[in-house]
Amino acid sequence: MKKVLTLTLAAALATTALADHVFDINVSKKGAPIQNTMYGIFFEDINYAADGGLYAEMVKNRSFEFPQALMGWNSFGNVEVRNDGPFDKNPHYVRLGYAGHAHKHTGLENTGFFGISVKEGATYRFSVWARCPQGGTSVLNVQLVDPDSMGETQEVASCNVTIEGTQWKKYTGQIKVRKSQQDLLLRIFLRNVRGQRLAVTDIEHVSLFPTDTWKGRENGMRKDLAQALADLKPGVFRFPGGCIVEGTDLQTRYQWKNSVGPVENRPLNENRWHYTFGHRLYPDYFQSYGLGFFEYFQLCEDFGCEALPVISCGLACQFQNSIRDEKKVHVAVEDLDPYIQDALDLIEFANGDTTTTWGKLRAEMGHPAPFNMHYLGVGNEQWDEKDNPAFTVRLKRFMEVLSEKHPEIKYIGTTGPDSEGWKFDLLQPKMKELGVDLYDEHFYRNEEWFLGKAKDRDGNPINCGALRYDSYDRKGPKVFAGEYACHGKGKKWNHFETSLYEAAFMTGFERNADIVHMCTYAPLFAHVKGWQWRPDMIWYDNTEMFKTVSYYVQQLYGLYKGSNVLQCSMEKKPIAGQDGQDGLFATACWDEKEKAVILKVANVSNSEQSIDLKWSGKSKDIKAGYSSIKVITLSSPRMDDENSLDNPRKIMPKAEYLNKDTQEISIPAKSFQVYVFKR
Ligand code: AHR
């Protein structure tokens, strides 16, 4: 601190202009309310975000439904895959028979998602559906094994499960682990019992979960990852994506009805991210739908945030399917009814009373009370062609039916995959005409774009950076910045610099809170051994995780969201890295609950900047004079540094309290700061 922050109005007026800059925070009027939905999360099953990630199931291909039925499994002895099992949508199962000799074994080993990892002292719940189809009894020996062990035994921990009877039943066992280990296998084999005839045994839906899941749920989520989401204090939760909503073809689009009901009978879906990028193929990436729409709504409730489901609009991924093949690959407009019905049924599943078909299913799944869903997105990255209104003609059909039957829901359209350009220009005005409540905008852009300096191919400035929304139509739909992240030019990792630019850019969301109602960074999750796309917000292996700097940026915005925008300017201009503003970006808001003024400042320049704060205007509620000043700083000595599994806390926000008589603040070079001036 070079000089002192002026806190009282009188003192502020007396401040001499010795600082590099003066921020004028006008407290006379509480500006636009900042929506509770403002900062949220976007979930898509990309980078092993669901199976192998948040969804705590440890067995891959648990129902033997992958196209190669034993993918993820090693089999030995007398193993047969059959397809007349107890679950009609997942008919495959495995028959284990006598191996031909008392000293031979029949069984399977599951390789998990990039191996199976366990934690010291943890207990794991094994479960399996099984029967002895020809009668008798068998014992399944269930082991966690370390195949590379140099110890006397490969077994790390185990349990026995006795199977009896010719009817399918669910069996469970507990496996307690003493020490943390990685790269294990789950080995299941028929135990030979001396003097006993070994009964043929059928097994299906083989599952292993830690007992310590988020909220202790059986079909649960990984506790550490769910907690990381809760700690963001999200206001809205978009699900299930992303391109996954659309599918590479319509057969593989996300169909929410397949993701509810008993987990054993949720049919497998291909995961498009298994092959979307040929340079990063993950042939074993499928969607079990174990984390389905019920679990999603439950998470929204846990986090106290709004649900924002997105459904297919009848167009398969437009990047992968030309509209010229409309009849072959997309749903004809006149055949859209089942898709619209899916939307209506989803509303019923979330909100309908328990006498309705879908409300009843929700109750049977354990949640009779409605989930109170208020938002619905139709389509993901769709667009109109210049000669074919492919998306809007379909969206119109949805809107006609949905807005009539459910006027209480807010509907979300899209401005397409680009933040500018012909697709955007064509689509954005049509969203207003169609009367959607919000439109979803996507921008994975470079440093210049985030700093507001990007130009188009002809060298003309484009509407980007923190001023983007200052010029938006105030009478149109509200903005949902549904996918965004700063992608460094040639630097596709989560380094500090790009996160800093995200923080700078986001000041524009807050300043324009009258029209920006939601924003969600994307993608959310990535497994270090299974990613297709980066940067991402949270990374993990099978047991550990780390939060990126982008996570902390999102968290600071979420925790210090405030309730109303306050006008904050520098020489009467928005502070948005404009000429003469020395790389400063800032926004201020009032927090009604905390009775605090919150100032968020990013300094993207190479020099520290001293700021005099001028508190202008008079206010009944927002009085000058504060009892404490807290400042939280996010900075890094090196712009290319990032957090990692080895060093998860390398770059983290640091909080300190300033002397309440401080009269001037200084913003360190290349830093993001949040100031909380509390009365
Ligand atoms: O976030 C990854 C992908 O980026 C999403 O699936 C898609 O909507 C966008 O192109």
Boltz pocket constraint, residues with backbone or C-beta under 6 A from the ligand:
constraints:
  - pocket:
      binder: B
      contacts: [[A, 44], [A, 46], [A, 241], [A, 242], [A, 243], [A, 244], [A, 380], [A, 381], [A, 417], [A, 442], [A, 483], [A, 522], [A, 523], [A, 533]]
      max_distance: 6.0
